[in-house]
């Protein structure tokens, strides 16, 4: 695993030469529009990167975008990998390991999620303040490499409070409505039943999705600071569960994505 991480990082470095990204960004379903804000220097398809998985889901383009966002050097994943695609936890999180190897210390993650909080509206922006790992596994299971991080990981602040506070200030400045909430990560690929929505809400989650949690665990394992944001693309509120499809998720995410992109861009300007 260490050799694969090094080989992949060396390949990417050979393509971007002396360019040094400081912020990594993982873009979720329908949220690739942020790339339009990036002054692109390099584009690398996943298919050309050694040891990299391939995106198989609509709305995940499958390429690395390297360049400047708000004049700060960034590396963005236009498309991520999911447990339900058949990848294991180490494959899903492999790109985060590579980012760390490249010297990236800050990670921004985004996703489309179903909302259970009765206060949420369709299209709500939710800053992730914490998560619940409801996946059937954990990316840190197995041999621990001390070079990558500690055997037992403290997760008391998985999502950086400083970054969350900055994002709220940015949203207020631009009159963008945001909520803070807890994200529950599940395996998918089924959308939730009404009973599952009800169960997850009572367990303490405000939103549910099929990604993000494994990536954040590995980022924190490597000592990276993390900011996460969800767009609530469907509602599973008790007594009001809507029919949902992937196409509808993409439609809502795409419509709300410019607001999220503005917040992320301004955040990168400050932290990058």
C-alpha positions as CSV (number, residue, x, y, z in Angstrom):
1,X,0.0,0.0,0.0
2,X,2.8,2.4,0.9
3,X,4.5,1.7,-2.4
4,X,1.3,2.3,-4.4
5,X,0.7,5.6,-2.6
6,X,4.3,6.7,-3.4
7,X,4.1,5.5,-7.1
8,X,0.8,7.3,-7.7
9,X,2.0,10.5,-6.0
10,X,5.2,10.4,-8.0
11,X,3.2,10.0,-11.3
12,X,0.9,13.0,-10.5
13,X,4.0,15.1,-9.4
14,X,5.7,14.3,-12.7
15,X,2.6,15.6,-14.5
16,X,2.3,18.8,-12.5
17,X,6.0,19.3,-12.1
18,X,6.8,21.9,-9.4
19,X,3.2,22.9,-8.9
20,X,2.3,22.4,-5.2
21,X,-1.4,22.2,-4.3
22,X,-2.2,23.2,-0.7
23,X,-5.9,22.2,-0.6
24,X,-7.6,19.0,-1.8
25,X,-11.3,19.1,-2.9
26,X,-13.6,16.1,-3.5
27,X,-16.7,17.0,-5.5
28,X,-19.9,15.0,-5.0
29,X,-22.8,14.1,-7.3
30,X,-23.8,17.0,-9.5
31,X,-21.3,19.3,-7.7
32,X,-18.6,19.4,-10.4
33,X,-19.5,23.0,-11.3
34,X,-16.8,24.3,-8.9
35,X,-14.3,23.3,-11.6
36,X,-15.5,26.3,-13.7
37,X,-14.1,28.5,-11.0
38,X,-10.7,26.9,-11.2
39,X,-7.9,28.4,-13.4
40,X,-7.0,24.9,-14.7
41,X,-3.3,24.2,-15.2
42,X,-3.5,20.4,-15.5
43,X,-6.2,17.8,-16.1
44,X,-5.4,14.1,-15.4
45,X,-8.1,11.4,-16.2
46,X,-8.3,8.8,-13.5
47,X,-7.8,6.1,-16.2
48,X,-4.2,7.4,-16.7
49,X,-3.3,7.4,-13.0
50,X,-1.5,4.2,-11.6
51,X,-3.5,2.3,-9.0
52,X,-6.5,4.8,-9.2
53,X,-10.0,3.3,-9.2
54,X,-12.5,4.5,-11.9
55,X,-15.7,6.5,-11.4
56,X,-18.7,4.5,-12.6
57,X,-21.5,6.8,-11.5
58,X,-23.4,9.4,-13.5
59,X,-22.4,12.9,-12.3
60,X,-18.8,11.8,-11.5
61,X,-16.6,12.8,-14.4
62,X,-13.5,11.0,-13.3
63,X,-10.5,13.3,-13.5
64,X,-8.1,15.3,-11.4
65,X,-8.3,19.1,-11.9
66,X,-5.2,20.9,-10.7
67,X,-4.9,24.7,-10.8
68,X,-5.8,27.9,-8.9
69,X,-9.0,28.6,-7.1
70,X,-9.2,32.1,-5.6
71,X,-5.5,32.4,-6.5
72,X,-4.7,29.4,-4.2
73,X,-3.2,26.1,-5.6
74,X,-5.7,23.3,-5.4
75,X,-6.2,19.7,-6.5
76,X,-9.8,18.8,-7.1
77,X,-11.3,15.3,-7.7
78,X,-14.1,15.7,-10.2
79,X,-15.8,12.5,-9.2
80,X,-15.2,10.2,-6.2
81,X,-15.5,6.4,-5.5
82,X,-18.1,4.7,-3.5
83,X,-18.4,1.5,-1.5
84,X,-21.5,0.5,-3.5
85,X,-19.5,0.4,-6.7
86,X,-17.7,-2.6,-5.3
87,X,-14.6,-0.9,-4.1
88,X,-13.2,-1.7,-0.7
89,X,-12.6,1.0,1.9
90,X,-8.9,1.3,1.1
91,X,-9.6,1.9,-2.6
92,X,-12.3,4.5,-1.8
93,X,-9.9,6.5,0.3
94,X,-6.7,5.9,-1.7
95,X,-6.9,9.3,-3.4
96,X,-6.9,11.0,0.1
97,X,-3.7,9.1,1.0
98,X,-2.1,10.3,-2.3
99,X,-3.2,13.9,-1.6
100,X,-1.4,13.7,1.8
101,X,1.7,12.2,0.1
102,X,1.7,15.2,-2.3
103,X,1.8,17.6,0.7
104,X,-1.8,18.6,0.9
105,X,-2.8,19.3,4.5
106,X,-6.4,20.6,4.0
107,X,-9.4,18.7,2.5
108,X,-12.8,20.0,1.4
109,X,-15.5,17.4,0.8
110,X,-19.0,17.8,-0.7
111,X,-21.9,15.5,-1.3
112,X,-25.6,15.3,-2.1
113,X,-27.6,14.0,0.9
114,X,-31.1,13.1,2.0
115,X,-32.4,15.3,4.8
116,X,-34.2,14.0,7.9
117,X,-34.2,17.2,9.9
118,X,-37.8,18.7,9.8
119,X,-36.3,22.2,9.6
120,X,-34.6,21.4,6.3
121,X,-35.9,22.5,2.9
122,X,-35.1,20.9,-0.5
123,X,-31.9,22.4,-1.7
124,X,-30.7,23.3,1.8
125,X,-26.9,23.7,2.3
126,X,-25.7,21.9,5.4
127,X,-22.2,22.4,6.9
128,X,-21.2,19.1,8.3
129,X,-20.3,19.4,12.0
130,X,-20.0,15.7,12.7
131,X,-20.7,12.3,11.2
132,X,-22.0,8.8,12.1
133,X,-20.2,5.9,10.3
134,X,-22.9,3.5,9.4
135,X,-20.9,1.8,6.7
136,X,-20.3,-2.0,7.3
137,X,-16.6,-1.3,7.5
138,X,-13.9,1.2,8.4
139,X,-10.9,2.2,6.1
140,X,-8.5,1.8,9.1
141,X,-9.3,-1.8,9.7
142,X,-6.2,-4.0,9.1
143,X,-2.5,-3.4,9.4
144,X,-1.7,0.2,10.5
145,X,1.2,2.0,9.0
146,X,2.6,4.4,11.5
147,X,3.9,6.5,8.5
148,X,0.3,7.2,7.6
149,X,-1.2,7.8,11.0
150,X,-1.9,6.4,14.5
151,X,-3.4,3.0,15.2
152,X,-6.2,4.5,17.3
153,X,-7.5,7.7,15.9
154,X,-9.1,10.6,17.9
155,X,-12.3,11.8,16.1
156,X,-13.5,14.3,18.6
157,X,-13.2,17.1,15.9
158,X,-13.5,15.3,12.6
159,X,-14.6,18.5,10.9
160,X,-12.5,21.6,11.7
161,X,-14.5,24.1,13.9
162,X,-12.4,27.0,12.6
163,X,-13.3,26.2,9.0
164,X,-17.0,25.7,9.9
165,X,-17.1,29.1,11.6
166,X,-15.4,30.7,8.6
167,X,-18.0,29.1,6.2
168,X,-20.9,30.4,8.3
169,X,-19.4,33.9,8.2
170,X,-19.0,33.7,4.4
171,X,-22.6,32.5,4.0
172,X,-23.9,35.3,6.2
173,X,-21.9,37.9,4.2
174,X,-23.5,36.6,0.9
175,X,-26.9,36.1,2.5
176,X,-26.8,32.4,1.8
177,X,-28.9,30.2,4.1
178,X,-26.9,27.4,5.7
179,X,-27.6,24.9,8.5
180,X,-25.1,22.8,10.5
181,X,-25.8,19.2,11.0
182,X,-24.7,15.6,11.4
183,X,-24.1,13.4,8.3
184,X,-24.7,9.7,8.4
185,X,-22.7,7.6,5.9
186,X,-24.3,4.4,4.7
187,X,-23.3,1.9,2.0
188,X,-26.1,2.4,-0.5
189,X,-27.0,2.1,-3.3
190,X,-30.6,2.0,-2.3
191,X,-32.2,5.2,-1.1
192,X,-33.6,4.9,2.4
193,X,-37.0,3.5,3.4
194,X,-39.3,5.7,5.5
195,X,-38.4,3.5,8.5
196,X,-34.7,4.0,7.9
197,X,-35.0,7.7,7.6
198,X,-37.0,7.7,10.9
199,X,-34.3,5.5,12.5
200,X,-31.4,7.6,11.4
201,X,-33.1,10.8,12.6
202,X,-33.7,9.4,16.0
203,X,-30.1,8.2,16.1
204,X,-28.9,11.8,15.8
205,X,-28.3,12.3,12.1
206,X,-29.7,15.3,10.1
207,X,-28.7,14.0,6.7
208,X,-27.7,10.7,5.1
209,X,-25.6,9.8,2.1
210,X,-23.4,7.2,0.5
211,X,-19.9,8.8,0.7
212,X,-17.7,11.2,2.6
213,X,-17.2,9.4,5.9
214,X,-14.5,7.0,4.8
215,X,-12.6,9.9,3.1
216,X,-12.8,12.0,6.2
217,X,-11.6,9.2,8.5
218,X,-8.5,8.7,6.4
219,X,-7.9,12.5,6.1
220,X,-8.0,12.8,9.8
221,X,-5.8,9.7,10.2
222,X,-3.2,11.6,8.1
223,X,-3.6,14.8,10.2
224,X,-5.4,16.8,7.5
225,X,-7.9,19.5,8.5
226,X,-11.4,18.8,7.0
227,X,-14.4,20.9,5.9
228,X,-17.5,19.2,4.6
229,X,-20.8,20.4,3.1
230,X,-23.9,18.7,1.9
231,X,-26.6,19.8,-0.4
232,X,-30.0,18.3,0.7
233,X,-31.3,16.9,-2.6
234,X,-34.2,14.9,-1.2
235,X,-36.3,14.8,2.0
236,X,-37.0,11.9,4.3
237,X,-38.8,13.8,7.0
238,X,-41.1,11.7,9.2
239,X,-44.6,11.9,7.7
240,X,-43.1,13.5,4.5
241,X,-40.9,11.0,2.5
242,X,-40.7,11.9,-1.2
243,X,-40.0,9.6,-4.1
244,X,-36.4,10.0,-5.2
245,X,-34.2,9.1,-8.1
246,X,-30.6,9.7,-9.0
247,X,-31.7,12.1,-11.8
248,X,-33.7,14.2,-9.3
249,X,-30.7,14.3,-6.9
250,X,-28.5,15.6,-9.7
251,X,-31.1,18.1,-10.7
252,X,-31.3,19.7,-7.2
253,X,-27.6,19.5,-6.6
254,X,-26.8,21.2,-9.9
255,X,-29.3,24.0,-9.1
256,X,-27.9,24.7,-5.7
257,X,-24.2,24.1,-6.5
258,X,-23.3,27.8,-7.3
259,X,-24.1,28.8,-3.7
260,X,-21.9,26.0,-2.3
261,X,-19.1,26.9,-4.8
262,X,-19.2,30.5,-3.7
263,X,-18.7,29.4,0.0
264,X,-15.9,26.9,-0.9
265,X,-14.2,29.5,-3.1
266,X,-14.2,32.1,-0.4
267,X,-13.1,29.5,2.2
268,X,-10.1,28.5,0.0
269,X,-9.2,32.1,-0.4
270,X,-8.8,32.3,3.4
271,X,-7.3,28.9,4.3
272,X,-5.3,28.2,1.2
